[in-house]
Amino acid sequence: MTQLDNNITKAKAYLARFEGSGVMNQIGGKAQPALSGASFDNHSPVDETFLCKVARSGAKDIDAAAKAAQAAFAEWRDMPLANRKKILHKIADAIEARAEEIAFAECLDTGQPLRFMSKAALRGAENFRFFADRAPSARDGQSLPSLTLMNVTTRTPIGPVGIITPWNTPFMLSTWKIAPALAAGCTVVHKPAEFSPITARILMEIAEDAGLPPGVWNLVNGFGEDAGRALTEHKLIKAIAFVGESRTGSMIMKQGADTLKRVHFELGGKNPVIVFDDADLDRALDAAIFMIYSLNGERCTSSSRLLLHKSIAAEFIEKLASRVNNIRVGHPLDPETEIGPLIHKEHYDKVCSYFDIAKQDGATIAAGGKAPQGKGFFVSPTLFTEASPDMRIAQEEIFGPVLTTLTFETEEEALEIANGVDYGLTAYVWTQDITRAMRFTDKLEAGMIWVNSENVRHLPTPFGGVKASGIGRDGGDWSFEFYMEQKHIGFATGAHAIPRLGA
């Protein structure tokens, strides 16, 4: 038996329990189907085989979950912070103990390669540990004395929150949102993406087995147009944290307007990697390839636009095309696979449509541009060259293993191209000139910028974008700013004069 065969056998064994009961909701500590009895089928993008049924929830399920979160809020808010920290650490321990199960389930459910998903559970555990350690200081504030008052600030959890997570690396991104919400003292209603529901259920089980009180974290499966909308409109839900498309973020903002919901959006990107002629070209090449072709290109921070100084472009693109053609496409549970299938036929069709769009607009397909024959939603890693900044392939988020190259002659031209899109999530700059790096990054319209580096995640730093790429920041204390309310209290330090009206 090969390693791939062995991994497939293990993965199927892990998922076998869902074949009967399916993926159910968890409301108030109880596993239950949708109240309507409705469900939908979940298939693997690897070969389109049936994996399980999933509860198709509606407004009544969301209402029950929101009420359960509201009922559990006071107990969780007032729990001694050391106890809250201990529970979150137990969740992290349990995630690590079930890391293989989580990774294998994610591979079959999303098509993401094992080489990346094997680390996803560990990153999820790291998220819980990081925010668990911050939980005791979540309410800390400042002392701001004035002439007559001792002014102090504190923070209090905002209340029940809705968290809507995407289908790309769904386990890790769920922990990235839910861990700080719980650490802050909020209760949660979580709606995972309908295309990748399995690991959200596993994570829910882990949390309650670790001692999380019933109702503190509720899981409701379903589609955006019914369960998602009901969550964003529900009056008991005080805030919505959403990761996904910019267009959907706009819809959520409209849906939450009547109840004055606070929103945090991590949305799309069309991120540039800018390579100047003095850069370490070998390292820049490695980073550019990694940041667009890892995770099947289905990542918001992918470097989907490569801006090259004209003097280095020809040689750089020649090496790039050779490397892209060598990227291994295959079954996600094969340890050698570098790119697996895209998440769903709907998304597969969207990505493939850009092959014709590129040719119609006059770009060249230097690598890929096709889909391999056979089952599953596989796409060859693709490289577009001879593109111009106004082409759709240089403006629109494709969200697949597709890279568009552009060239520039001056720093000003590079900046104009880099900023000339609707998005502003990340940017990557390659140059040995530190003054240029400082000058250029100051003008870049992006929430996160790396110089001479790929995206290296550091949990205390702010994570988020500008323009159509989002609102708000995750990470470190920035997460607590979203999930908590600031409170000011002024204590009089003496009998200062108070104006006497009507005396």
Kinemage of the C-alpha trace (Angstrom):
@kinemage 1
@onewidth
@group {chain A} dominant
@subgroup {mainchain}
@vectorlist {calphas} color= white
{ca met a 1} P 0.000 0.000 0.000
{ca thr a 2} L 1.382 3.424 -0.964
{ca gln a 3} L 1.421 6.382 1.405
{ca leu a 4} L -1.436 7.910 -0.591
{ca asp a 5} L -3.540 4.737 -0.278
{ca asn a 6} L -2.828 4.598 3.430
{ca asn a 7} L -3.820 8.240 3.876
{ca ile a 8} L -7.048 7.783 1.909
{ca thr a 9} L -7.983 4.798 4.081
{ca lys a 10} L -7.322 6.814 7.242
{ca ala a 11} L -9.275 9.819 5.978
{ca lys a 12} L -12.309 7.729 5.085
{ca ala a 13} L -12.203 6.108 8.525
{ca tyr a 14} L -12.179 9.513 10.182
{ca leu a 15} L -15.152 10.675 8.129
{ca ala a 16} L -17.170 7.454 8.354
{ca arg a 17} L -19.096 8.654 11.403
{ca phe a 18} L -20.598 11.511 9.394
{ca glu a 19} L -22.109 9.169 6.787
{ca gly a 20} L -24.979 8.265 9.089
{ca ser a 21} L -25.779 11.302 11.217
{ca gly a 22} L -24.299 13.854 8.837
{ca val a 23} L -22.957 17.214 9.988
{ca met a 24} L -25.449 18.557 12.505
{ca asn a 25} L -25.878 21.891 14.222
{ca gln a 26} L -24.886 22.431 17.849
{ca ile a 27} L -27.229 24.766 19.732
{ca gly a 28} L -27.175 25.210 23.483
{ca gly a 29} L -24.877 22.227 23.854
{ca lys a 30} L -27.108 19.847 21.894
{ca ala a 31} L -26.422 18.268 18.496
{ca gln a 32} L -29.483 18.579 16.305
{ca pro a 33} L -30.586 18.635 12.663
{ca ala a 34} L -32.097 21.734 11.112
{ca leu a 35} L -35.482 22.430 12.702
{ca ser a 36} L -37.110 22.121 9.279
{ca gly a 37} L -35.465 18.730 8.723
{ca ala a 38} L -33.800 20.060 5.566
{ca ser a 39} L -30.280 19.052 4.593
{ca phe a 40} L -27.916 19.226 1.632
{ca asp a 41} L -25.265 16.884 0.262
{ca asn a 42} L -21.563 17.569 0.684
{ca his a 43} L -19.199 16.148 -1.965
{ca ser a 44} L -15.425 15.987 -2.127
{ca pro a 45} L -13.796 18.172 -4.814
{ca val a 46} L -11.195 15.440 -5.289
{ca asp a 47} L -13.474 13.038 -7.179
{ca glu a 48} L -16.985 14.378 -6.504
{ca thr a 49} L -17.811 11.456 -4.202
{ca phe a 50} L -20.474 11.903 -1.521
{ca leu a 51} L -19.071 12.699 1.928
{ca cys a 52} L -22.076 13.447 4.120
{ca lys a 53} L -25.345 15.270 4.551
{ca val a 54} L -25.299 18.671 6.235
{ca ala a 55} L -28.038 20.462 8.160
{ca arg a 56} L -29.593 23.174 6.000
{ca ser a 57} L -30.584 25.743 8.596
{ca gly a 58} L -32.880 28.722 8.345
{ca ala a 59} L -34.060 31.663 10.404
{ca lys a 60} L -35.570 29.476 13.154
{ca asp a 61} L -32.256 27.683 13.734
{ca ile a 62} L -30.402 30.997 13.859
{ca asp a 63} L -32.959 32.366 16.300
{ca ala a 64} L -32.505 29.357 18.589
{ca ala a 65} L -28.711 29.698 18.413
{ca ala a 66} L -28.796 33.451 19.094
{ca lys a 67} L -31.053 32.923 22.106
{ca ala a 68} L -28.749 30.181 23.407
{ca ala a 69} L -25.759 32.509 23.002
{ca gln a 70} L -27.622 35.275 24.832
{ca ala a 71} L -28.602 32.941 27.667
{ca ala a 72} L -25.004 31.773 28.108
{ca phe a 73} L -23.429 35.229 27.848
{ca ala a 74} L -23.558 36.375 31.478
{ca glu a 75} L -21.991 33.183 32.822
{ca trp a 76} L -19.164 33.268 30.271
{ca arg a 77} L -18.596 37.012 30.671
{ca asp a 78} L -18.364 36.736 34.441
{ca met a 79} L -16.321 33.531 34.609
{ca pro a 80} L -12.980 34.069 36.414
{ca leu a 81} L -10.473 34.924 33.719
{ca ala a 82} L -8.055 32.224 34.852
{ca asn a 83} L -10.805 29.633 34.297
{ca arg a 84} L -11.544 31.004 30.842
{ca lys a 85} L -7.842 30.795 30.007
{ca lys a 86} L -7.700 27.182 31.213
{ca ile a 87} L -10.619 26.110 28.986
{ca leu a 88} L -9.096 27.751 25.901
{ca his a 89} L -5.791 25.978 26.562
{ca lys a 90} L -7.643 22.666 26.842
{ca ile a 91} L -9.188 23.350 23.436
{ca ala a 92} L -5.692 23.924 22.023
{ca asp a 93} L -4.451 20.658 23.571
{ca ala a 94} L -7.352 18.725 22.066
{ca ile a 95} L -6.799 20.275 18.645
{ca glu a 96} L -3.214 19.050 18.701
{ca ala a 97} L -4.316 15.586 19.797
{ca arg a 98} L -6.681 15.359 16.804
{ca ala a 99} L -4.417 17.144 14.322
{ca glu a 100} L -4.211 14.259 11.861
{ca glu a 101} L -7.985 13.762 11.817
{ca ile a 102} L -8.504 17.482 11.196
{ca ala a 103} L -5.897 17.596 8.422
{ca phe a 104} L -7.195 14.525 6.594
{ca ala a 105} L -10.802 15.690 6.844
{ca glu a 106} L -9.852 19.121 5.511
{ca cys a 107} L -8.001 17.580 2.556
{ca leu a 108} L -11.008 15.554 1.412
{ca asp a 109} L -13.503 18.321 2.173
{ca thr a 110} L -11.636 21.219 0.526
{ca gly a 111} L -9.020 19.722 -1.820
{ca gln a 112} L -6.166 21.466 -0.009
{ca pro a 113} L -2.865 19.515 -0.094
{ca leu a 114} L -1.756 17.645 2.998
{ca arg a 115} L 1.616 19.418 2.975
{ca phe a 116} L -0.241 22.576 4.021
{ca met a 117} L -3.184 21.115 5.944
{ca ser a 118} L -0.894 19.069 8.186
{ca lys a 119} L 0.067 22.415 9.733
{ca ala a 120} L -3.430 23.926 9.751
{ca ala a 121} L -4.527 22.214 12.963
{ca leu a 122} L -1.315 23.216 14.715
{ca arg a 123} L -1.838 26.824 13.633
{ca gly a 124} L -5.377 26.592 14.983
{ca ala a 125} L -4.054 25.367 18.314
{ca glu a 126} L -1.544 28.231 18.290
{ca asn a 127} L -4.397 30.712 17.794
{ca phe a 128} L -6.215 29.366 20.847
{ca arg a 129} L -3.067 29.391 22.988
{ca phe a 130} L -2.202 32.929 21.964
{ca phe a 131} L -5.602 34.353 22.863
{ca ala a 132} L -5.949 32.115 25.933
{ca asp a 133} L -2.845 33.769 27.359
{ca arg a 134} L -4.325 37.193 26.591
{ca ala a 135} L -7.720 36.449 28.137
{ca pro a 136} L -6.757 37.556 31.677
{ca ser a 137} L -5.780 41.003 30.365
{ca ala a 138} L -8.679 41.409 27.930
{ca arg a 139} L -10.471 43.926 30.170
{ca asp a 140} L -7.357 45.958 30.997
{ca gly a 141} L -7.560 49.677 30.369
{ca gln a 142} L -5.743 52.908 31.136
{ca ser a 143} L -5.448 55.425 33.938
{ca leu a 144} L -5.962 58.967 32.592
{ca pro a 145} L -6.029 61.404 35.548
{ca ser a 146} L -7.219 64.988 35.162
{ca leu a 147} L -7.261 67.901 37.633
{ca thr a 148} L -10.479 66.776 39.309
{ca leu a 149} L -10.973 63.144 38.307
{ca met a 150} L -9.207 59.841 38.295
{ca asn a 151} L -10.297 58.622 34.856
{ca val a 152} L -9.965 54.945 34.131
{ca thr a 153} L -10.931 52.854 31.148
{ca thr a 154} L -11.898 49.238 30.930
{ca arg a 155} L -13.281 46.943 28.254
{ca thr a 156} L -16.346 44.731 28.410
{ca pro a 157} L -17.353 41.991 25.927
{ca ile a 158} L -19.886 43.213 23.405
{ca gly a 159} L -22.216 40.201 23.735
{ca pro a 160} L -23.251 37.414 21.350
{ca val a 161} L -21.437 37.685 18.017
{ca gly a 162} L -21.916 36.054 14.636
{ca ile a 163} L -18.893 34.560 12.897
{ca ile a 164} L -19.087 33.557 9.232
{ca thr a 165} L -16.030 31.723 7.931
{ca pro a 166} L -14.923 30.774 4.394
{ca trp a 167} L -14.134 27.513 2.652
{ca asn a 168} L -10.407 28.079 2.119
{ca thr a 169} L -8.451 26.715 5.117
{ca pro a 170} L -11.735 26.714 7.063
{ca phe a 171} L -10.395 25.141 10.261
{ca met a 172} L -7.552 27.595 10.802
{ca leu a 173} L -9.662 30.621 9.885
{ca ser a 174} L -12.433 29.502 12.253
{ca thr a 175} L -9.962 29.413 15.144
{ca trp a 176} L -8.532 32.791 14.084
{ca lys a 177} L -11.970 34.374 14.563
{ca ile a 178} L -13.518 32.319 17.363
{ca ala a 179} L -10.555 32.166 19.754
{ca pro a 180} L -10.350 35.951 20.351
{ca ala a 181} L -14.135 36.228 20.602
{ca leu a 182} L -14.186 33.641 23.384
{ca ala a 183} L -11.103 35.099 25.062
{ca ala a 184} L -12.810 38.495 25.108
{ca gly a 185} L -15.833 37.008 26.896
{ca cys a 186} L -18.262 36.964 23.974
{ca thr a 187} L -20.545 34.089 23.069
{ca val a 188} L -20.626 32.889 19.478
{ca val a 189} L -22.936 31.750 16.702
{ca his a 190} L -20.726 30.272 13.990
{ca lys a 191} L -21.879 29.667 10.432
{ca pro a 192} L -19.177 27.909 8.416
{ca ala a 193} L -19.089 27.906 4.619
{ca glu a 194} L -21.464 25.390 3.102
{ca phe a 195} L -18.722 23.982 0.827
{ca ser a 196} L -16.501 22.908 3.765
{ca pro a 197} L -18.551 22.080 6.874
{ca ile a 198} L -16.792 19.065 8.373
{ca thr a 199} L -13.917 20.480 10.416
{ca ala a 200} L -16.179 23.137 11.952
{ca arg a 201} L -18.175 20.280 13.464
{ca ile a 202} L -15.000 18.625 14.765
{ca leu a 203} L -13.861 21.919 16.279
{ca met a 204} L -17.237 22.393 17.963
{ca glu a 205} L -16.997 18.950 19.563
{ca ile a 206} L -13.467 19.666 20.749
{ca ala a 207} L -14.559 22.891 22.436
{ca glu a 208} L -17.417 21.417 24.445
{ca asp a 209} L -15.422 18.292 25.349
{ca ala a 210} L -12.790 20.690 26.735
{ca gly a 211} L -15.336 22.154 29.144
{ca leu a 212} L -16.797 25.103 27.258
{ca pro a 213} L -20.236 25.707 28.796
{ca pro a 214} L -23.247 24.867 26.591
{ca gly a 215} L -24.471 27.771 24.489
{ca val a 216} L -21.232 29.728 24.647
{ca trp a 217} L -20.394 28.531 21.141
{ca asn a 218} L -23.174 27.483 18.780
{ca leu a 219} L -22.737 25.984 15.308
{ca val a 220} L -25.356 26.528 12.605
{ca asn a 221} L -24.814 25.164 9.097
{ca gly a 222} L -26.485 26.403 5.963
{ca phe a 223} L -26.345 28.755 3.009
{ca gly a 224} L -25.698 32.467 3.015
{ca glu a 225} L -29.047 33.439 1.565
{ca asp a 226} L -30.997 31.883 4.456
{ca ala a 227} L -28.877 31.036 7.524
{ca gly a 228} L -26.286 33.712 6.790
{ca arg a 229} L -28.805 36.464 6.228
{ca ala a 230} L -30.798 35.515 9.318
{ca leu a 231} L -27.613 35.732 11.380
{ca thr a 232} L -26.608 39.149 10.057
{ca glu a 233} L -30.114 40.526 10.671
{ca his a 234} L -30.765 39.018 14.120
{ca lys a 235} L -31.251 41.654 16.817
{ca leu a 236} L -29.496 39.645 19.561
{ca ile a 237} L -26.279 39.400 17.548
{ca lys a 238} L -24.190 42.471 18.352
{ca ala a 239} L -21.439 42.093 15.762
{ca ile a 240} L -20.552 40.120 12.632
{ca ala a 241} L -17.048 38.929 11.806
{ca phe a 242} L -16.908 37.754 8.198
{ca val a 243} L -14.200 36.345 5.937
{ca gly a 244} L -15.050 36.049 2.255
{ca glu a 245} L -15.781 37.921 -0.941
{ca ser a 246} L -15.965 41.714 -1.018
{ca arg a 247} L -19.389 41.600 -2.684
{ca thr a 248} L -20.759 39.441 0.146
{ca gly a 249} L -19.254 41.799 2.712
{ca ser a 250} L -21.195 44.648 1.160
{ca met a 251} L -24.416 42.628 1.400
{ca ile a 252} L -23.767 41.806 5.055
{ca met a 253} L -23.223 45.471 5.882
{ca lys a 254} L -26.605 46.303 4.349
{ca gln a 255} L -28.320 43.427 6.153
{ca gly a 256} L -26.909 44.485 9.524
{ca ala a 257} L -27.710 48.168 9.125
{ca asp a 258} L -31.178 48.077 10.725
{ca thr a 259} L -29.766 46.598 13.939
{ca leu a 260} L -26.646 48.832 13.858
{ca lys a 261} L -24.317 45.845 13.831
{ca arg a 262} L -20.604 46.283 14.300
{ca val a 263} L -18.799 44.546 11.428
{ca his a 264} L -15.335 43.201 10.791
{ca phe a 265} L -14.600 42.178 7.221
{ca glu a 266} L -11.612 40.283 5.849
{ca leu a 267} L -12.355 40.372 2.144
{ca gly a 268} L -10.728 39.886 -1.252
{ca gly a 269} L -7.385 40.888 -2.662
{ca lys a 270} L -5.494 41.396 -5.901
{ca asn a 271} L -2.160 41.625 -4.208
{ca pro a 272} L 1.011 42.824 -5.957
{ca val a 273} L 4.524 41.509 -5.518
{ca ile a 274} L 6.895 44.195 -6.826
{ca val a 275} L 10.395 43.083 -7.814
{ca phe a 276} L 12.965 45.826 -8.443
{ca asp a 277} L 16.124 45.240 -10.437
{ca asp a 278} L 18.352 45.243 -7.330
{ca ala a 279} L 16.379 42.501 -5.557
{ca asp a 280} L 17.641 39.065 -4.547
{ca leu a 281} L 15.975 37.513 -7.570
{ca asp a 282} L 16.233 33.881 -6.495
{ca arg a 283} L 14.508 34.559 -3.192
{ca ala a 284} L 11.942 36.798 -4.882
{ca leu a 285} L 11.172 33.981 -7.317
{ca asp a 286} L 10.657 31.461 -4.521
{ca ala a 287} L 8.409 33.842 -2.596
{ca ala a 288} L 6.309 34.857 -5.604
{ca ile a 289} L 5.697 31.215 -6.540
{ca phe a 290} L 4.853 30.207 -2.992
{ca met a 291} L 2.445 33.080 -2.397
{ca ile a 292} L 0.282 32.358 -5.448
{ca tyr a 293} L 0.483 28.598 -5.959
{ca ser a 294} L 0.362 27.345 -2.361
{ca leu a 295} L -3.081 26.510 -0.944
{ca asn a 296} L -4.303 26.075 -4.551
{ca gly a 297} L -4.161 29.853 -4.948
{ca glu a 298} L -7.303 30.028 -2.814
{ca arg a 299} L -6.013 32.540 -0.295
{ca cys a 300} L -6.852 36.184 0.230
{ca thr a 301} L -3.177 37.132 0.680
{ca ser a 302} L -1.956 35.451 -2.516
{ca ser a 303} L 0.429 37.497 -4.669
{ca ser a 304} L -1.665 37.260 -7.826
{ca arg a 305} L 0.026 40.164 -9.650
{ca leu a 306} L 3.772 40.052 -10.306
{ca leu a 307} L 5.259 43.454 -11.164
{ca leu a 308} L 8.758 43.133 -12.651
{ca his a 309} L 11.270 45.815 -13.574
{ca lys a 310} L 11.694 45.608 -17.353
{ca ser a 311} L 15.440 45.014 -17.128
{ca ile a 312} L 14.948 41.711 -15.282
{ca ala a 313} L 11.554 40.631 -16.632
{ca ala a 314} L 12.566 38.313 -19.499
{ca glu a 315} L 14.990 36.180 -17.483
{ca phe a 316} L 12.737 36.154 -14.415
{ca ile a 317} L 9.686 35.025 -16.424
{ca glu a 318} L 11.688 32.277 -18.149
{ca lys a 319} L 12.704 30.811 -14.792
{ca leu a 320} L 9.202 31.352 -13.438
{ca ala a 321} L 7.506 29.488 -16.289
{ca ser a 322} L 9.870 26.551 -15.874
{ca arg a 323} L 9.087 26.312 -12.181
{ca val a 324} L 5.334 26.643 -12.691
{ca asn a 325} L 5.365 23.780 -15.192
{ca asn a 326} L 7.070 21.607 -12.570
{ca ile a 327} L 4.490 22.159 -9.832
{ca arg a 328} L 2.906 18.834 -8.964
{ca val a 329} L -0.890 18.633 -9.263
{ca gly a 330} L -2.492 15.618 -7.618
{ca his a 331} L -4.566 14.045 -4.877
{ca pro a 332} L -4.455 16.261 -1.785
{ca leu a 333} L -3.628 13.319 0.489
{ca asp a 334} L -0.488 12.513 -1.511
{ca pro a 335} L 2.434 14.014 0.473
{ca glu a 336} L 4.112 14.970 -2.828
{ca thr a 337} L 1.149 17.014 -4.103
{ca glu a 338} L 1.658 20.767 -4.285
{ca ile a 339} L -1.706 21.741 -5.815
{ca gly a 340} L -4.978 19.898 -5.286
{ca pro a 341} L -8.455 20.444 -6.752
{ca leu a 342} L -10.415 23.659 -6.362
{ca ile a 343} L -13.190 23.665 -3.785
{ca his a 344} L -16.314 23.276 -5.960
{ca lys a 345} L -17.458 23.159 -9.580
{ca glu a 346} L -18.925 26.649 -9.278
{ca his a 347} L -15.524 28.043 -8.332
{ca tyr a 348} L -13.706 25.795 -10.800
{ca asp a 349} L -15.822 27.187 -13.646
{ca lys a 350} L -15.078 30.741 -12.540
{ca val a 351} L -11.300 30.185 -12.450
{ca cys a 352} L -11.271 28.375 -15.804
{ca ser a 353} L -13.267 31.193 -17.421
{ca tyr a 354} L -10.242 33.475 -17.048
{ca phe a 355} L -8.232 31.378 -19.507
{ca asp a 356} L -10.441 32.573 -22.363
{ca ile a 357} L -10.686 36.071 -20.878
{ca ala a 358} L -6.887 36.349 -20.872
{ca lys a 359} L -6.630 35.332 -24.531
{ca gln a 360} L -9.474 37.621 -25.581
{ca asp a 361} L -7.782 40.576 -23.868
{ca gly a 362} L -4.467 39.856 -25.592
{ca ala a 363} L -2.409 38.242 -22.824
{ca thr a 364} L -0.226 35.173 -23.347
{ca ile a 365} L -0.632 31.919 -21.449
{ca ala a 366} L 2.986 31.009 -20.684
{ca ala a 367} L 2.104 27.999 -18.509
{ca gly a 368} L -1.047 26.058 -17.671
{ca gly a 369} L -4.292 27.570 -18.832
{ca lys a 370} L -6.080 24.235 -18.878
{ca ala a 371} L -7.807 21.714 -16.682
{ca pro a 372} L -6.517 18.106 -16.540
{ca gln a 373} L -8.863 15.391 -17.754
{ca gly a 374} L -10.714 13.178 -15.286
{ca lys a 375} L -12.763 13.553 -12.136
{ca gly a 376} L -12.330 16.345 -9.662
{ca phe a 377} L -11.943 20.085 -9.986
{ca phe a 378} L -8.255 20.210 -10.855
{ca val a 379} L -6.670 23.182 -12.630
{ca ser a 380} L -3.122 23.392 -13.936
{ca pro a 381} L -1.032 26.124 -12.313
{ca thr a 382} L -1.265 29.013 -14.765
{ca leu a 383} L 0.946 31.955 -15.727
{ca phe a 384} L -0.242 34.921 -17.793
{ca thr a 385} L 2.359 37.168 -19.423
{ca glu a 386} L 2.274 40.213 -21.726
{ca ala a 387} L -0.590 41.621 -19.707
{ca ser a 388} L -1.500 45.260 -19.162
{ca pro a 389} L -2.807 46.757 -15.903
{ca asp a 390} L -6.296 47.380 -17.270
{ca met a 391} L -6.953 43.755 -18.265
{ca arg a 392} L -9.481 41.811 -16.223
{ca ile a 393} L -6.807 39.273 -15.262
{ca ala a 394} L -4.887 42.163 -13.657
{ca gln a 395} L -7.907 43.742 -11.951
{ca glu a 396} L -10.224 40.967 -10.748
{ca glu a 397} L -9.679 38.461 -7.970
{ca ile a 398} L -9.475 35.025 -9.615
{ca phe a 399} L -8.752 33.124 -6.373
{ca gly a 400} L -6.982 30.197 -7.960
{ca pro a 401} L -3.456 29.091 -8.951
{ca val a 402} L -3.219 31.850 -11.557
{ca leu a 403} L -0.508 34.529 -11.738
{ca thr a 404} L -0.489 37.632 -13.968
{ca thr a 405} L 2.841 39.303 -14.763
{ca leu a 406} L 3.235 43.008 -15.528
{ca thr a 407} L 6.306 45.161 -16.144
{ca phe a 408} L 7.361 48.662 -15.112
{ca glu a 409} L 10.252 51.035 -15.738
{ca thr a 410} L 10.094 53.529 -12.879
{ca glu a 411} L 9.218 53.474 -9.216
{ca glu a 412} L 6.294 55.813 -9.909
{ca glu a 413} L 4.917 53.486 -12.576
{ca ala a 414} L 5.212 50.489 -10.263
{ca leu a 415} L 3.321 52.347 -7.554
{ca glu a 416} L 0.575 53.388 -9.962
{ca ile a 417} L 0.101 49.797 -11.142
{ca ala a 418} L 0.235 48.356 -7.626
{ca asn a 419} L -2.405 50.784 -6.316
{ca gly a 420} L -4.529 50.709 -9.459
{ca val a 421} L -7.059 48.093 -8.298
{ca asp a 422} L -10.103 48.128 -6.025
{ca tyr a 423} L -8.364 45.995 -3.413
{ca gly a 424} L -5.723 46.706 -0.781
{ca leu a 425} L -5.055 43.672 1.399
{ca thr a 426} L -1.360 42.814 1.089
{ca ala a 427} L 1.700 43.771 -0.951
{ca tyr a 428} L 5.209 42.335 -1.245
{ca val a 429} L 8.230 44.463 -2.132
{ca trp a 430} L 11.627 43.130 -3.197
{ca thr a 431} L 14.554 45.554 -3.153
{ca gln a 432} L 17.926 45.920 -1.420
{ca asp a 433} L 17.490 49.710 -1.224
{ca ile a 434} L 16.116 50.420 2.255
{ca thr a 435} L 15.270 54.043 1.497
{ca arg a 436} L 13.300 52.974 -1.566
{ca ala a 437} L 11.532 50.328 0.516
{ca met a 438} L 10.534 52.919 3.129
{ca arg a 439} L 9.439 55.448 0.509
{ca phe a 440} L 7.526 52.886 -1.562
{ca thr a 441} L 5.720 51.136 1.303
{ca asp a 442} L 4.586 54.520 2.631
{ca lys a 443} L 2.637 55.091 -0.583
{ca leu a 444} L 1.354 51.547 -1.095
{ca glu a 445} L -2.387 51.140 -0.520
{ca ala a 446} L -2.374 47.916 1.474
{ca gly a 447} L -3.116 46.930 5.045
{ca met a 448} L -0.162 44.524 5.254
{ca ile a 449} L 3.179 44.781 3.483
{ca trp a 450} L 6.203 42.509 3.555
{ca val a 451} L 9.631 43.631 2.325
{ca asn a 452} L 11.992 40.916 1.055
{ca ser a 453} L 9.682 38.270 2.476
{ca glu a 454} L 6.636 36.195 1.758
{ca asn a 455} L 3.654 36.438 4.129
{ca val a 456} L 5.071 35.446 7.508
{ca arg a 457} L 2.294 35.406 10.081
{ca his a 458} L 2.965 36.979 13.492
{ca leu a 459} L -0.028 36.819 15.826
{ca pro a 460} L 0.456 40.110 17.738
{ca thr a 461} L 0.455 42.191 14.523
{ca pro a 462} L -2.670 43.691 12.908
{ca phe a 463} L -4.185 41.638 10.075
{ca gly a 464} L -6.560 43.306 7.608
{ca gly a 465} L -6.893 45.401 4.481
{ca val a 466} L -8.009 48.723 3.048
{ca lys a 467} L -10.366 49.721 0.210
{ca ala a 468} L -12.470 46.743 -0.932
{ca ser a 469} L -10.292 44.338 1.053
{ca gly a 470} L -11.956 44.893 4.362
{ca ile a 471} L -12.782 46.806 7.507
{ca gly a 472} L -11.022 46.374 10.826
{ca arg a 473} L -8.051 44.361 12.059
{ca asp a 474} L -7.462 40.986 13.676
{ca gly a 475} L -4.468 40.001 15.754
{ca gly a 476} L -3.174 40.867 19.192
{ca asp a 477} L -5.080 43.588 20.971
{ca trp a 478} L -6.792 44.643 17.727
{ca ser a 479} L -9.064 41.593 18.000
{ca phe a 480} L -10.237 42.672 21.450
{ca glu a 481} L -10.989 46.149 20.132
{ca phe a 482} L -13.606 44.557 17.882
{ca tyr a 483} L -15.148 42.064 20.305
{ca met a 484} L -15.237 44.457 23.274
{ca glu a 485} L -16.701 47.852 24.193
{ca gln a 486} L -14.573 50.608 25.721
{ca lys a 487} L -15.912 51.987 28.998
{ca his a 488} L -14.785 55.175 30.755
{ca ile a 489} L -15.290 55.745 34.487
{ca gly a 490} L -14.391 59.054 36.187
{ca phe a 491} L -13.841 59.108 39.977
{ca ala a 492} L -13.879 62.539 41.614
{ca thr a 493} L -10.693 63.084 43.614
{ca gly a 494} L -12.116 65.907 45.717
{ca ala a 495} L -15.018 68.328 46.137
{ca his a 496} L -14.473 70.289 42.948
{ca ala a 497} L -16.836 73.120 42.083
{ca ile a 498} L -20.054 72.012 40.415
{ca pro a 499} L -22.156 74.698 38.624
{ca arg a 500} L -25.369 75.389 40.600
{ca leu a 501} L -28.295 76.053 38.307
{ca gly a 502} L -31.507 77.407 39.801
{ca ala a 503} L -29.892 77.990 43.186
